[in-house]
Amino acid sequence: MGGLEQRVAAGRLADGTEVAYACTGDGPVLVYVSGWLTHLELSWALPPERRFYEALSQGRTLVRYDKPGCGLSGRSARSPSMALELEALEAVVRAVGAERFDLLGTSLGAAVAVRWAEARPQIVDRLILYGGWLRGTDLASPALRAHISGLVSTHWGLGSDVLADIFAPEATPSARAAFAGYQREASSPGRTAAMLELSYQSDVSDVASHVTAPTLVLHRKGDRAAPIAQGRLLAAAIPSARLEVLPGRSHLPYIGDGESVVSAVRQFLGLPPLAVTPGARLTPRQHQVAGLVAEGLANREIADLLGISERSAEGHVERIRLRLGFRSRTQIAAWVVATGKPD
């Protein structure tokens, strides 16, 4: 971590709502359509997620964005819908100025990517779908869908923990706790429940057969949120698609063996394998200061506790921020929760 910095900007929907996006790396554009709640700053502070994005950014300009009403994007009175998803993607592509690009959709984002690629074949070079499905109604029984949506709506704290367990069973306890926390920061319980409903309602069976872009469908064999059968159906419905089944149980691509996902994506895009490089490391004192930042202490309070000047405490925080490539104290706090212990 720390090798790249994300460049955050914003596009706008027709009604003026801002859609925040981040660019990392250089090269041809790879647009990433997430299927779930996102927060550009807090996700950048979660070590496995950031490593995943950094790996995809080597040789590509990776473009990620927060959905309307989510993360750094503007609040929206419009309920989540496929039309809103497509409009948000359009706003980001327009703001970035990408005329042709590769498209990577994960989870519900796979459905968004399929509809986009089918409608605009002239601007999508290659299509990658991870953890997607053909029909959302087949993901779970009506009773289970109602139970999870109700839990999220009425007990968002518990609901975020349950979703973290479903989406990331292979994550460490600290990474799961950090993901659950940033879900709660990313969006309201009502909007989250509506996003779940949109996932269950999504259906691309009417357009999948019209997709012409070369397509790679990636799916983990034991995915707990989207059964492998759905990945097989999705790949079979797209004439140009090739299915690659990966080991693992986590729905989030960066949890578990995220390297295998990155490797498959890079190979499909014609990019060379990545050399393993050590991430940024903090000194023992910096770990101590970072922990105090996570406890909510201000620089003056950190200085008093450690017996140093306030200016020295401020310097420690600034060096931590720069070393980890962060923009805010909130990211430092999220990183501490996610790592759980010194690296």
N, C-alpha and C positions, 0 to 999 in steps of 0.2 A: 504494500500500500504506500501511497504518497508519491508514486511516479507520475501521475497525471492529475491535472486539475480540471474540474468541470466548469464549463462556461454557461452560466444560466441567463436566459432571456425569456421573452414571452411573445406569443402570437395572440390573436383575438378572434373570438367567434363573431358571427354577424351581429349579435346583440351587444357586443363590446366586452364580454367576459374574457378575462385574460386566461390563457393556457400556458403555463410555465413549462419550459423545456430546457434541457441541458445537452451540451455537445462535448464530447471528449474524443481525443485522437485526431488523426489527419488521414485523408484519403477519400475514396468514394464513400458516399453516404449509405449507412445502414440504419434504417429507422426501426426502433424497438417499440412494439405495442404491448404494453403490460396488460394482463388480464385482471389485476386486482388493485387494491388500494396502494397508492404510491406516495412517496414524499421525497423529492429529489435530494434534499439535504440529509434527512435522517437515513435514507437508504445508502447514501454515500458514506455514512459513518458505520454501517454494519459490515464488518470485515469480509465475510464470504460473498456478500452481494457486491461490494465494491470491487473485489478481486475479479469477479465474474465480468463486470462491466469494463474494467481495465483491460482484461484479456480480449474482449470483443472489440476494443478500441485500437488494437495494434494492427495498423494497416487499413483502418476504416475510420470515418468520422461517425461515431455512434451518437444517435439522437434519441433521447428518452424524454418523456413528458408526463406531467401529472394531469389526470383527468379533471374536467371542470368540477368544482366542489371538492377537490381532493388536494392534499399537500400544499404546494406553493401556488397552485392555480386559484383563480377567483371563485368566490362562492357563486352558486347558480341556483335559481329557482326552478329550473327545469329538472325533471326526474331523469335518472339514467335511462338511456334508450340506445338502440343501435344507431339511430339517426344522429344522436348527440355524439356517440363514439366516433362516427365517421366524420362529423363536422370538426371535432377536435383534432383528429388526424390531419384533416385538410388544412386547418389553421396552422399547425406546426410545420407541415411540408411547405406551405406558402411562405411562412416566416423564415424558414431556413433557406429557401430559394432552390430547393432540390428539384431538378427537372427529371432525373431518372435515379432510381435507388433500389437497393435490396431491402426487403421487408421481412422482419422477424416478429411473429406474434406468439405470445404465450398465453395459455389458458383461454379465457374469454377473448383475449387479444388475438388468438388464432382465428376466431370467427370474424372479428373485425378485419383482419388481414385478408382473409379469403374473400370477403365481400368487396374490399378495396381493390384487390388484384383482379377480380372478375370484372369490375366496372371500369378499371383503368389499365388494361393490359399493356398499353403503350409506354407506361412509365415505371413499371415494376420489372426489374431485371430477373431477380430470383426471389423465391418465397420460401420461408422457413417457418414451420409451425411446430410449437412445442406444447405438449400437454393439452392438446385441443380435443374437440369433439364435434360430431356431426349434428346431434340433437341433444340439447341441454336437458330435456325431459327424461332422458335415459341415464342421467348421472346418478340419480338416487330415487328412492321411492317418494311418493307425495308426502307421506307421513314424516319421513326424515327431512325432506326439504322444508316442510312447515316448522318442524322442531328447531332446526338450525336458524332459520330466519327469525322465529319468535325469540330465540335466545339472544340473538344479536340485537334485536329491537328493544328488549326489556332489561337485559343484563349484559351491556356491552363489555364490561370488564371480564366477566366469565366467558362471554361469547368470543372475545378476541383470543383468549387462552385456548379455547376449544379449536378455533380455526387454525391457530399456530400449530397445535398438535396434529391436526388433519393435514395441513399443508407441508409441515416440516418435521416429520417424525424422526428424521435422522440428524436433526440439529442438536447441538449441545444445549443444555438447560439455559445457559446464559444467552445464547443466540436466539433461542425460542422466546425468552422473556423480552429481549430487545425487539424482536419482530412483533410480538403482541403489543408492546408499548407503542411502536410507531404506527401500527394499524389504528390505535386509538387517537394518536395525534393527527393521522392523515385525514380522517373523515368522521362525520357524526354517525351514531348508530342507525338513524333512520335512512341515511343515504347508503350506508353499508348494506342494510337489509335489502334496499332497492337494487343494489348492485348484484347481490346474490340472486334475486328474482330474475334480473336480466340474464344472468348466466344460465339459469334453469330454462328460460324461455328461448334462448338463442338457438337458431336452426339454420344451417347453411346447406341443407340437402337440396334446395332449389337452385343454388348457384355453383356448387362445388364442381360439377361436371363441365362448367364453362371456363374454368381457370386454365390458362395456357402457359403461365410462367413455369419454368422448371421449379419443382417443389420438393423440399425435404421435410418429411414428417418425423419428428422425434418424440418418443414416448417412453416413459419408464415403465418397466414391466409390472411393478407393484404400486403404481401411483394410487394413493388412497382417495384422492379427490376426483380424478378422472380415470376410470378403468381403462386398461389397455385395449379392451374391445372397441372403445370409442376412437382410439387412435387408429386402429386397423380400419374401421369404417370410413374415417376421414380420408385416409390415404387411398383407400379403394375408390372413393368417389371422385378423386381428382386425377384426370387422365395422365398428367405428367409427374405424378408424385411417386417418391420412393420412401418407404417406411424403414426407419432404423430404430429398433427396440434397444433401450439402454437399461442397465441394472439399476435398482434403487426403488424406494417407496415414496420419496418426497415429491410433491407437486411443484414446489418452488425450484426452478432450474439451478440455482446457485447453492442449494443445500444438498448435502451428500456428495456424490461424485460430480461436482460441477465441472471439473476438468474434462470429463467425457463429453458433456454437452458442448463446451467450448471447442473441443477438438473436432467434433462432428460438424459444427457450424463453420469453422475455419476451413476445413477440408472442402466442404460444399461450395464455399465462396472462392476457393482457389488460393487461400492464404497459407503461408508456411506454418509449421508447428511452432509453438512458443517455447523459448528457453525459460527455465525456472529462474527467477531472480528473487533475492531476499527483499522482504517488505521493510518499510520504515519501522524503526524501533525507538522506544523512549528510554531515557535513563531512569534509574530508580527514583530520583527526585521528581522527574517529570511525571512518572506514574503516580507518585504521591499527590502532586498538584492536580493531576487530571481527576483523581478520585475525589478530591475536595471540590472541584468544579461540579462533578456529578452529584455531590451532596447539596449543591445550590449555594455554596459559599461565594461571596464577592471577593475581589482581590484584597481588600483591606482585611477581611476576616481570615483569608488564607495567610496573609502576611503576619497577622497577630498570632495565629496558631503555630506557624513555623518559625517565628522569631526572626523574620526577615523584613525588609522594607516593602512598602506597597509597590514601589516601582519594580523591585525584583520579582515580586509575585506576578505583576503584569507581564514582565519579560518572560517568565516561565510559561505563562498561558499562551503568549504570542508564539513562542518557539514550538510549543506543542501543536498549536493550530497549523503552523507552517509545515512542520514535519509530517503531519498526517494529511495535509492538503485540505483542511477544513476552513469554513468561513465563519463559524459561530461557536459559542460555548455550548449551545444545545447539541451540536454534533459531537463535541468532545464528551459530553455526558452520555449520549447514546452509545458512543464507542466503548466507554467504560462498562456500561451495562452489557453490551454484546460480547466483549472479550472476557469479562468476569475475573481475569487474573492477568498479571504482567505477562507480556509475550516473550 
